[in-house]
């Protein structure tokens, strides 16, 4: 409601003989003002004001008589569950649930009769970043290519938005990339790795958690150095970090409040152990071994024979076999 304006009775302000005027009209001869409260209708913008719907207050309100509920029936007189279908057996009972929970890190759909719901309990939601966008940010001066491009720089410059489980480097616009860069991300496609390394750059994939991403953006954690980050084994001078050669001393001396975690699950360990993915744990895979934790390389024949010969020459075992009763 707009504020009321002050009422000015200038034409009545002239001196008049009060003897000829009735007593109840004397107060109206003076200047009057009436204050009205506008606190209930204050708003920062005119469009922010919403008139309250007053139901059952006559036809002029637009919600009179039946108050917008219509005529008769259960929906007018009481509450009805949203899935109620008149008493028949509900479709979710007749048809049951369809689909499955995502247990392997890929987006799948749990389909029901009414909706398609993304089952993201176990899925990893990666934020994509393409090579042409990185080159565009470099041309604008928003990213410094002489320094490592990590999750912190990509999020701070708004190259990616809403980072949840990590960032994946993709190869769209690979021909537009003309600057050698050193990127540290969660995942990377093979074509993106080939395009970056063709210009003399490097790609390194490392493990992140949601809490670690949040702390990296708050500058409470280093974007890639952890206890298993072995700079000498990775061999990339652009990602070199000082503060001692030992990883524990380096992490402790960098002055961050929290330490960046390393993977513990089998699937994560196998991904970041794979040199094909440029994982930061690839230096832990020995020559001839596989990134898989279940694979055991076959032993050469001479090593097998040498171990058998050692077992035969063991004097303690020979004495034990000679002293047996049967």
C-alpha positions as CSV (number, residue, x, y, z in Angstrom):
1,X,0.0,0.0,0.0
2,X,1.5,3.4,-1.0
3,X,2.2,5.8,1.9
4,X,-0.4,8.4,2.6
5,X,0.4,12.0,1.9
6,X,0.0,14.8,4.4
7,X,-3.3,16.6,4.1
8,X,-2.9,20.4,3.8
9,X,-6.0,22.6,4.5
10,X,-4.5,25.9,3.4
11,X,-7.9,27.4,2.6
12,X,-9.0,26.7,6.2
13,X,-5.9,28.1,7.8
14,X,-7.2,31.7,7.7
15,X,-8.4,33.1,11.0
16,X,-12.1,32.6,11.4
17,X,-14.4,33.5,14.2
18,X,-14.8,30.4,16.3
19,X,-18.0,31.6,17.8
20,X,-20.0,31.0,14.6
21,X,-18.5,27.5,14.0
22,X,-19.6,24.3,15.7
23,X,-17.3,22.9,18.3
24,X,-16.7,19.5,16.4
25,X,-15.3,21.4,13.4
26,X,-12.6,23.3,15.3
27,X,-9.9,20.6,15.0
28,X,-10.2,20.6,11.2
29,X,-9.3,24.2,11.0
30,X,-5.6,23.5,11.8
31,X,-3.0,21.7,9.6
32,X,-3.3,18.0,9.9
33,X,-1.0,15.0,9.1
34,X,-1.5,11.3,9.3
35,X,1.4,8.9,9.4
36,X,1.2,5.5,7.7
37,X,3.6,2.6,8.1
38,X,5.3,1.4,4.8
39,X,7.7,-1.1,6.4
40,X,5.5,-4.0,5.3
41,X,5.8,-3.0,1.6
42,X,9.5,-2.1,1.4
43,X,11.5,-3.7,-1.4
44,X,14.8,-3.1,-3.1
45,X,13.2,-3.4,-6.6
46,X,9.6,-2.8,-7.6
47,X,9.3,-6.4,-9.0
48,X,10.2,-7.9,-5.6
49,X,6.8,-7.0,-4.2
50,X,4.3,-9.8,-4.3
51,X,0.7,-9.2,-3.2
52,X,-0.5,-11.7,-0.6
53,X,-3.2,-14.0,-1.8
54,X,-6.3,-13.7,0.5
55,X,-8.5,-16.7,0.0
56,X,-12.1,-16.8,0.7
57,X,-12.5,-13.0,0.8
58,X,-15.1,-12.5,-1.9
59,X,-15.1,-12.6,-5.7
60,X,-13.0,-9.4,-6.0
61,X,-10.0,-11.1,-4.6
62,X,-10.0,-13.7,-7.4
63,X,-9.8,-16.5,-4.8
64,X,-13.2,-16.2,-3.2
65,X,-16.0,-18.8,-2.6
66,X,-14.1,-22.1,-3.2
67,X,-10.6,-20.4,-2.6
68,X,-9.2,-21.9,-5.8
69,X,-9.9,-25.5,-4.9
70,X,-12.8,-26.1,-7.3
71,X,-16.1,-27.8,-6.6
72,X,-16.6,-30.9,-4.4
73,X,-14.5,-34.0,-4.2
74,X,-11.6,-35.2,-2.0
75,X,-9.2,-32.6,-3.4
76,X,-11.4,-29.8,-2.1
77,X,-12.2,-31.2,1.3
78,X,-9.0,-32.8,2.3
79,X,-5.4,-33.7,1.5
80,X,-4.5,-36.2,-1.2
81,X,-1.1,-37.8,-1.6
82,X,0.6,-36.8,-4.8
83,X,0.9,-40.5,-6.0
84,X,-2.7,-41.3,-5.2
85,X,-4.5,-42.8,-8.2
86,X,-8.1,-43.1,-7.0
87,X,-7.5,-46.3,-4.9
88,X,-6.2,-48.6,-7.6
89,X,-2.9,-50.3,-7.2
90,X,-0.1,-47.7,-7.8
91,X,2.1,-48.2,-10.8
92,X,5.3,-48.3,-8.7
93,X,3.8,-51.4,-7.1
94,X,2.6,-53.0,-10.3
95,X,5.7,-52.3,-12.4
96,X,8.4,-52.0,-9.7
97,X,11.7,-50.2,-10.1
98,X,13.8,-50.4,-13.3
99,X,17.5,-49.7,-13.8
100,X,20.4,-50.1,-11.4
101,X,22.7,-48.2,-9.1
102,X,25.9,-46.9,-10.7
103,X,28.8,-48.8,-9.0
104,X,31.5,-48.3,-11.6
105,X,32.0,-44.6,-12.1
106,X,29.9,-44.0,-15.2
107,X,26.6,-42.1,-15.5
108,X,23.7,-44.4,-15.8
109,X,20.0,-43.9,-15.4
110,X,17.6,-45.4,-13.0
111,X,14.4,-45.4,-15.0
112,X,10.9,-45.5,-13.4
113,X,7.5,-45.0,-15.0
114,X,7.4,-41.2,-14.4
115,X,11.0,-39.9,-14.3
116,X,14.6,-40.6,-15.4
117,X,16.8,-40.0,-12.4
118,X,20.6,-39.9,-12.6
119,X,22.0,-42.3,-10.0
120,X,25.1,-40.5,-9.0
121,X,25.9,-42.2,-5.7
122,X,29.1,-43.7,-7.0
123,X,29.6,-41.7,-10.2
124,X,32.4,-39.2,-10.6
125,X,31.2,-35.9,-12.0
126,X,34.2,-34.4,-13.8
127,X,34.2,-30.8,-15.0
128,X,35.5,-30.7,-18.7
129,X,38.1,-28.3,-19.9
130,X,39.1,-28.1,-23.5
131,X,42.4,-27.0,-25.1
132,X,40.9,-24.2,-27.0
133,X,39.5,-22.6,-23.8
134,X,42.9,-22.8,-22.2
135,X,44.5,-21.1,-25.2
136,X,41.8,-18.4,-25.1
137,X,42.4,-17.8,-21.4
138,X,46.2,-17.5,-22.2
139,X,45.6,-15.0,-25.0
140,X,43.5,-12.9,-22.6
141,X,46.2,-12.9,-20.0
142,X,44.1,-14.7,-17.4
143,X,46.4,-17.8,-17.2
144,X,50.2,-17.7,-17.0
145,X,51.5,-20.5,-19.3
146,X,55.0,-20.3,-17.7
147,X,53.6,-21.7,-14.4
148,X,51.8,-25.0,-13.9
149,X,48.1,-24.9,-14.7
150,X,46.4,-26.7,-11.9
151,X,42.9,-27.0,-10.6
152,X,43.4,-23.9,-8.5
153,X,44.2,-21.7,-11.5
154,X,41.4,-23.1,-13.6
155,X,38.8,-22.5,-10.9
156,X,40.1,-19.1,-9.8
157,X,40.1,-17.7,-13.4
158,X,36.6,-19.2,-14.0
159,X,37.8,-21.4,-16.8
160,X,35.7,-24.1,-15.2
161,X,32.6,-23.7,-13.0
162,X,31.4,-25.8,-10.1
163,X,34.2,-28.3,-9.7
164,X,32.9,-31.3,-7.8
165,X,35.0,-34.5,-8.3
166,X,37.8,-33.1,-10.4
167,X,38.7,-31.7,-13.9
168,X,39.2,-33.7,-17.1
169,X,41.2,-32.4,-19.9
170,X,39.6,-32.8,-23.4
171,X,41.0,-32.2,-26.9
172,X,38.4,-30.0,-28.5
173,X,40.2,-27.2,-30.4
174,X,43.6,-29.0,-30.3
175,X,44.6,-27.1,-33.4
176,X,44.0,-23.8,-31.6
177,X,46.6,-24.7,-28.9
178,X,49.9,-23.0,-29.8
179,X,51.5,-22.5,-26.4
180,X,53.4,-25.2,-24.5
181,X,51.7,-25.7,-21.1
182,X,52.2,-27.9,-18.1
183,X,48.8,-29.1,-16.8
184,X,47.9,-31.0,-13.6
185,X,44.3,-32.4,-13.7
186,X,42.3,-35.3,-12.5
187,X,41.9,-37.1,-15.8
188,X,42.9,-36.5,-19.4
189,X,41.9,-38.0,-22.8
190,X,44.6,-39.6,-24.9
191,X,44.1,-37.1,-27.8
192,X,44.5,-34.2,-25.4
193,X,47.7,-35.7,-24.0
194,X,49.1,-36.2,-27.5
195,X,48.2,-32.6,-28.5
196,X,49.9,-31.0,-25.4
197,X,53.0,-33.1,-25.6
198,X,53.4,-32.4,-29.4
199,X,54.1,-28.8,-28.5
200,X,56.6,-29.7,-25.7
201,X,54.2,-29.4,-22.8
202,X,53.4,-32.0,-20.1
203,X,50.2,-33.5,-18.7
204,X,50.1,-35.0,-15.2
205,X,47.0,-36.6,-13.7
206,X,46.6,-36.9,-10.0
207,X,44.0,-37.9,-7.4
208,X,41.6,-35.4,-5.7
209,X,38.8,-35.7,-3.3
210,X,35.9,-33.3,-2.8
211,X,37.3,-32.0,0.5
212,X,40.8,-31.6,-1.1
213,X,39.3,-29.6,-4.0
214,X,37.5,-27.3,-1.5
215,X,40.7,-26.7,0.4
216,X,42.8,-26.2,-2.7
217,X,40.4,-23.4,-3.8
218,X,40.8,-21.9,-0.3
219,X,44.6,-22.0,-0.6
220,X,44.8,-24.3,2.4
221,X,46.4,-27.2,0.4
222,X,49.0,-27.5,-2.3
223,X,47.4,-28.3,-5.7
224,X,49.5,-31.3,-6.5
225,X,52.2,-32.1,-3.9
226,X,51.5,-35.0,-1.6
227,X,53.5,-37.7,0.3
228,X,53.5,-40.0,-2.8
229,X,54.5,-37.1,-5.2
230,X,58.0,-38.0,-6.1
231,X,59.3,-35.2,-8.2
232,X,62.6,-37.0,-9.1
233,X,60.7,-40.0,-10.5
234,X,58.2,-37.8,-12.4
235,X,61.0,-36.0,-14.0
236,X,59.2,-32.8,-14.9
237,X,61.2,-29.7,-14.0
238,X,58.2,-27.4,-14.5
239,X,56.5,-29.0,-11.6
240,X,59.5,-29.0,-9.3
241,X,58.9,-27.9,-5.7
242,X,61.6,-27.0,-3.2
243,X,61.6,-27.4,0.6
244,X,63.7,-30.6,0.8
245,X,64.0,-33.8,-1.2
246,X,62.0,-36.0,1.2
247,X,58.3,-35.8,0.5
248,X,57.4,-35.5,4.2
249,X,59.8,-32.6,4.7
250,X,58.6,-30.9,1.5
251,X,54.9,-31.1,2.4
252,X,55.6,-30.0,6.0
253,X,57.8,-27.1,4.9
254,X,55.4,-25.6,2.3
255,X,53.3,-23.9,5.0
256,X,49.9,-25.3,4.0
257,X,47.3,-26.1,6.7
258,X,46.3,-29.4,5.2
259,X,48.0,-32.2,3.3
260,X,46.8,-33.4,0.0
261,X,45.6,-37.1,0.2
262,X,46.6,-40.0,-2.1
263,X,44.3,-42.7,-3.5
264,X,43.6,-45.9,-1.5
265,X,41.0,-47.6,-3.7
266,X,42.1,-50.2,-6.2
267,X,40.5,-48.5,-9.3
268,X,42.1,-45.1,-8.4
269,X,45.4,-46.7,-7.8
270,X,45.4,-48.6,-11.1
271,X,44.4,-45.4,-13.0
272,X,47.2,-43.2,-11.6
273,X,49.8,-46.0,-11.8
274,X,49.2,-46.3,-15.6
275,X,51.9,-44.4,-17.6
276,X,49.4,-44.2,-20.5
277,X,47.3,-41.9,-18.4
278,X,50.3,-39.9,-17.3
279,X,49.5,-40.8,-13.7
280,X,51.7,-39.3,-11.0
281,X,52.1,-42.8,-9.5
282,X,53.5,-44.4,-12.7
283,X,57.0,-44.3,-11.3
284,X,55.9,-47.0,-8.8
285,X,55.4,-49.5,-11.6
286,X,58.6,-51.6,-12.1
287,X,59.8,-52.6,-15.5
288,X,57.9,-55.5,-16.9
289,X,55.0,-55.0,-14.4
290,X,51.4,-53.9,-15.2
291,X,49.5,-51.0,-13.5
292,X,47.0,-53.6,-12.4
293,X,47.3,-54.7,-8.8
294,X,46.2,-58.2,-9.7
295,X,48.9,-58.9,-12.3
296,X,52.1,-60.7,-11.4
297,X,54.8,-60.8,-14.0
298,X,56.1,-64.3,-14.8
299,X,59.5,-65.1,-13.3
300,X,62.4,-66.2,-15.5
301,X,63.2,-69.9,-15.4
302,X,66.7,-69.5,-13.9
303,X,65.2,-67.5,-11.0
304,X,62.7,-70.3,-10.3
305,X,65.5,-72.9,-10.4
306,X,67.7,-70.9,-8.1
307,X,64.9,-70.6,-5.5
308,X,64.3,-74.4,-5.7
309,X,68.0,-75.0,-5.2
310,X,68.1,-72.8,-2.2
311,X,65.2,-74.7,-0.6
312,X,67.0,-78.0,-1.2
313,X,70.3,-76.8,0.3
314,X,68.7,-75.4,3.5
315,X,70.2,-77.6,6.3
316,X,67.5,-76.8,8.8
317,X,64.8,-78.2,6.5
318,X,66.9,-81.2,5.6
319,X,67.4,-82.0,9.3
320,X,63.7,-81.6,9.9
321,X,62.9,-84.1,7.1
322,X,65.4,-86.6,8.3
323,X,64.1,-86.7,11.9
324,X,60.5,-87.3,10.9
325,X,58.9,-90.4,12.2
326,X,56.9,-91.0,9.0
